[in-house]
Amino acid sequence: MRFGINTLDDLDEIGVKGKTVLCRIDINQPVDRAKGTLKDTTRIEACIPTLKELSGKGAKLVLLAHQGSDIEYKNFYTTEPHAKALSSFLGKEVRFIDDVCGPAAREAIGKLQEGEILLLDNVRFVSEEQTLFETKLLLSHEEQAKTLLVRKLAPLVDLYVCDAFASAHRDQPSLCGFEQVLPSAMGRLFEEEFCVISGIMEKPERPCVFVLGGAKISDAFLMMKTVLSSGVADQVLSGGLVGEVLLWASGGDSGNIGEAARAFITKEGYADLVETAKELLSAHRDRIELPRDFGAVSGGRRVEFPPGKVPADTLPADIGSETAARYQAQIRAAKTVFVNGPMGVFEEEATELGTRLVWDALADTAAYTVIGGGDSIAATKKYGKTKDINYICTGGGALIRFLTGEELPVVRALRHGSAIKQKLL
C-alpha cells in the first residue's frame, strides 16, 4: 500500500487468478476518423505493464476507457481501434465489444476465461460519464455507486483497478463509483505517476525550476500559487499565454503585450487571471521569470519584439531568442525541472524557436526532468527528445490539479476501495 492506496502487490494477498478484474484505463488518443486509426499510442503503451501483469496472473480482465473530449458529443469515438493497438503491444488478442454495460457487454464479461482481455466501448457513450452530468448533478461517490454503469457491471466483477492517472481529476462513476462497492487498487502506471509527482512536491533536488506555458492556463495559475507559496519552486519560467498574462499584470511599458494579445486573452476568457497574476507577482516577483521578448509572424516570416514594442495588430506566438537563451541557462543549472506547456505555437516553423530551444536544454541538462500535458508530450516527440526526458507523465489536467495541492477525486475514491480490500483479508 502506498499513500493509503492498494497497489497490485496488495492484490496478490487475495489473488487475482480466476477473478474478474475491471480495470479503468485512460487511452484517450487523437484519432484519424477517415482511416479509423489512432494518430498516437503514448497512453496505450503506458498502461501495458498493468494489463500484462494482471492478465499474466490469470485475471479475467475487463477494460473500461473513454475516447474523445467530453466538451462536445461530436468528439466521442469508439474504442475499437484501441483494442487493435492494445493487442499489438500485448502480443495477445484484446477482444472488443461495441457495448458498455448493456446485455451484450454483460454476456461477454461472463464468458471470459483466465488471462483473457475484453475492451468495452467508449464509456462516454453512457450519459452519466459526460462532463455535464458531472458538473451539474454533483453526485457524491456513494451516489455514483448507484448509477446505471456501476449497478450493471459491479456485480459481474471481483476487483476494481484504476490505472487512469490522467483522468484522476474527473469525478465520474467509472472512476469513483466502483471503489464504493468493490475492493480496489491502483495500477502500475497510476502508482508510478503518483510517486514521481509526489516526489517533486515533497522533496525536489534544488534548484527546482517550473517551466509553465501553453494555452490552457487557468489551472497553471493555481499550480503556480501552490508551488511558489509552499517553496517547492525556486524559479518559474513563463511562456505561452502564462507569460503574456503575467506581463500584462506587471503593468507599465514592459507589461504592454499589444492590443492583439490582450484581445485574444480576453476572448479566451482569461482576462480575470490578470488579477491573480498581480497577486503572484506582488508576493513572488523575484522567483518568476517573465518573457523579455516575443516571436511573432509578420509578412510570412518570424519577427521579434520586446514587450512594449509589439505592434497593435501583431499577436505574440512564441517567446523571443533572448528569453529562450535565458531559460536554457536556468534549466541547465537546475537539479529538478518540471514542464507543462510549450513556449508558443510550436507546430509552426516560424514560431517554434522558443519551444525547440527550451526542449534542447531539457535534453542536455543534468537535472531530473519531468514533462506533463498533451502539448508538452507532442513537443517532446516532435524534437526527438523522448529518451532524454527522465519522466513523461500521461496526465494533463490531473497532473496540474495534483500540483495545486488538491486531493484528486479518484485518489479519495481509491482510498475508500482500498479499505474494502483490507476487510477481505
N, C-alpha and C positions, 0 to 999 in steps of 0.2 A: 504493500500500500504506500502511495506517495501523495502528499498533500491531502490526505484524508480520502483518497480515491483508490479503489482497487485497480491493479494492473492485471495483465494476462497471467502473470505469475501467481497472483492470488486465486485466479480461477482454476489453476492446476490442483488446488486443495480439494475442490469438489469435482474436478474433472470435466472436460468438455466432450470426451469421446461418446458418440451416440446421442449427444444432446443437440437440440435445435437452437442455434445462436443467431439472434437478429443483430446485424451489425450496421449501424448508420455511418456512412462514409460521405465525404464531400469530394465528388469527382466532376464538379461543375466546370466545364471547359468550353472554349469557343468552338462552335460547330459550323461546318460548311454545309448549309442546308441543301444546296444544289446537288452535292455528292453524297450527303448523308454520312459524312465522316467528321472526325474530330481534328481541329487545327492544332491542338496541343495535348499532351498527355502528362504534364507535370504532376498534377494532383493524383492521377490514376497510378502512376509509378510510386508515388509516396505512400499509398496505402497498401501496396503489395505485401510488405513484411507481415502485417497483421493478418491479412487474408490467408497467406501461405501458412502461417503458424497455426491458425485455427483449423483450417482445412486439413493440414498435415496431422493434427492431433485427433482427427476423426469427427470433428463437429459437422453437423448438417447446417450449412451456412446460408443465411438469407440476407441479402444486401438491400439496403434502403438508401436512396440518394435522390437529389434534385438536379435539375438541369435548366438553366436559363434564369436570367434576372427576374425577380419577383415584382419588379416595378410595373410591368405590363404583361398581361396574359399572353400576348403575341410572342413573347420571348421564350415561352416554355417549349420544350422539345423532348422527345422520347429519349430514354436512356439505352435504347437498343444498340447504338454504335459503341457505347461504353462497355457493353458485355463483350463485344469482339476484342476491344483493346485489352480488357482485363484478361481474357482468355490467352491472348498473345503473351502478356507479361508473366502470367502464372504458369504457362505451359500446360494448361488443362482447361477443359471447357467450362465456361461460366454460362449457364443457361439463362435465357431471358424470357419474361412473360409480360405481355402488354396489359397488365392489370396491377393494381397496387394493393387493395385489400378486399377485393370482391371474391366471388366464389371460385373463379379460375385461379387466382393467386393463392387462395387458401388450400385448394386442392393440390396445387403444385408443391406447396410447402409440406403438406402431409406425405407426399410421395418421396421426399428427399432421402437419400441414403448417406451413410457416413462418408465424409470427405467431399460430398457434392456441394456445389455453389449455385445459388439462384439469385439473379438480379431482378428485382421488381421494377416496374416502370416508374417514371418521374413522380415522386411523392407530391409535387406541387400540383398535380392533376386533381388532388384532393383539396377541396376549398379551404379546409381548416389549416392547411400548410402555407397559405398565402399571407403576405405581409398585412393586408387589410384586416384579415381575421386576427392576426397577432396584435396589431396596434389599436384596433377599435374595441375588441371584446376584452382584452387584458385578462385572459384566463389565468388562474393560478395553476401551479403544476398539478395539484390534486384534481382540478377541473379538466386539465389536459388529458389526464389519465382516463377520463370518461368520454373522450371524443371517439368518433367512429373508427379512426385509424388504430388507436390503441385497443379499443374493445374488440376489434375484429382480429388483430394479429397477436396480441399478447397471450391469449390462451393457447396459441399454437407453438410457442417457443418457451425455452427454459431459461435462457440468459440473454442479456442485452449488453452489447459492446458499442461504445461510441468512439469512432476514430476520426470524427469530423471537427477537428480544432478550428478549421477555417470558418465553421458555422456556429461556433460556440457562443457568439453574441446573440444568436437567434433564440427566441422564446416560443418554440413551436412543438406540437405533440411528438413529432418523430425524434426530436432532440431532447425534450424534457419530460414527456409524458410516460414513456415506458419505464423510466427509473423509479416511478412511484409504485410500480407493481411487480417489477422483475429484479432479481439480483443483477447488478451491473458492474461494469469495469470500463476503463479507457483502453483503447488500442495502443499499439506501439508508437504510431505517429503522433497521436494526441499526447502521450506521455513525453515523447522527445521534445515536442514543441513547447509544452508546458514547462519542462525543466530548463530548456535553453533560455526562454524569455524570463522566467523567474530568476535565473542566474544573473541576467543583466540588471534586473531591478534590485536584487538583493546585495550583490557583491561584484560589481564590474571592475575589471582592471582599469586603472586610470593612467592617462586621461581617457574619459569616456565621452565620445562625440556622437551626437544625434544629427543625422542629415535628413531634413524634412522638406519635401516638395510635393509635386503632383497637383492635381486639380480638385480632388475631393478632400476638402481641408477642414471641415467642421471638427471632426474628431482629433485631427492633428493638433489643434489648439488646446483641446482638453488634455491630450497627452503631454504637450509641451509644458503646460502648467504643472502637471504632476511631476515630471522628471526634473524640472528646474527647482520647484519648491522643496522636493524631497532630497535634492542634492545628487540624484543619480547621474544627471547630465552635467558634465563640466563645460560643455560647449554645444550650442545648437547652431548648425549651419542651415540657412534657409534658402530655398529656391522655389521655382514654380509660383503658384498663387499664394503659398505661405509667405514667401519673401515679399511679394508685392503688397499683401495686406499689412505686413509688418512695416514696410517702408511708408505706406500711406499713413499708418498710425504714428510714425515718427515725426511727421509734420515738417514744416519749413521747405526750403528748396530741395533738400535731399529726399524728402518724402513725396515729391511730385513725380508720380509714376506715369503721368499722362492721362488725358481725358479718356482715351480709348480703354485703358486698363481699368480705370475707376468705373466706367460704364459696364464693362464686362463683369467685374466683380459684383456690382450691384445687380445686374441681370441674373447672375448665377445664385443670388440670394445670400452672398457672403459679406455684404456691407456691414451687417451688425457685428461681425467679428473684429472690426476696426477698434471698437471699444475694448474688447478682450485683449487685442494686441497692445493697446496703450497701457493696460494694466501690467501685462507681461514685461513690456519694455521699462516701465517705471520700476518694477521690482528686480529685474534681472538683465538690465541692458548690457552689463559687462560680459554676459555669457551668451548673448545672442548675436550672431553674425548676420548682417544684412547684405544683400547684393550691392556691389559698388558700381556695377554696370549691367546693361541688358543687351541681349541679342534680339534682333527682330528681322523681318523680311521687308525690303523696300525695293521696288523695281525688279523683283525676282531674285535678288541676292541678299546675302546677310549684311546687316549693318549693326553697329553697336553704339549705344548711348549711355552716358551716366544718368542717374536719377536727376530729374530737374531739367533734362535736355531732351526728353522723349517727345517727339512731335505729337500734336494733338490727335492726329489720325493714325498713329502707329501703335500697334498692340505688342508689348513685350512678349516674347515667346521662348526665352532662354535667359540664363544668366550670361554675363559677358566674360571675356577672356581673363580680365584681371580678377574677377570674383572666382572663376574656376581655378586659377592658379593658387589663390589664397586657400581655397578649400582643399586642394590637393595637398598642400603643405601641412595643413592641420590634420588631415586624415592619415598622412604618413607618419605624423608624430604621435598619433593616438595609440592606445593599447586596446580599446574596445570601440567599435564603430557600429552603430545601428542605422539602417537606411530605410526610409519609407517614402517613396515617391521620387520621380525623376526631376531634373532641374528645369525642364522645359518640354517643348514638343519634340521629343527625341525621335519620333517616327519620320520626321522630315530632315533631309540633309542640311538645309540652311539653319536649322535651329536645334541640332543635336550636339553641338560642340560642348556645352556645359556638362550635359549628362555623360557624354563619352569621356571627358577628361576626369570627371569625378569617379567614374567606374574604372578608369585606368589606375587611379590612385588606390581604389579599393582592392584591386587585383595584386598590387605590389607592396601594400603596407604590411608591416609585421603584426598589426593589430588583429584581434579576433573580430571578424566581420559577420554581421547578420543582416540579411535582406528580407523585407516583408512587403506584401502587396502585389497585386497582379501586374501593374505597370513596371514596378521595380524588377520583377521576375522577367518580364518581357525585355527590358533593357539589358539585363544580365545575359540573356540568351543572344540578343542581337549582337552584343560586343564580344561574345565568346568567353565570358568570364565565369561560367557556371562552376568550373573546377577550382577557381581561385577564391571563391567565397566560402567561408567556413560553415555557414549555415543559411539555408534558404527556407524561410517559413512560408507555408502554403496560405496562411491566414492573411486577410486584409483588414476587414472591419473588426474581426475578433481580436486580431493582434493589437490594433490600435486601442480598442476598448480595454483590453487587458493592461496595456501600458498606462491607461488613465488611472489605474488602481481599482477599477470597478470589478466586483465579483461577477463573472460571466454566468448567465442563466444555466448553461449546460454544466458548468463546474458545480454549481449548487445542486443541480438535479443528480449528478453522478455521485455526489457525497451521500445523498439520500439512498440511491440504489446500492451503494457500497455497504451501507448499514444493513440493508435487506440481506445481502450475501452473508454478512457476518452471522446472522441469525440461523443460517443453514448449517454452519459448522458445528 
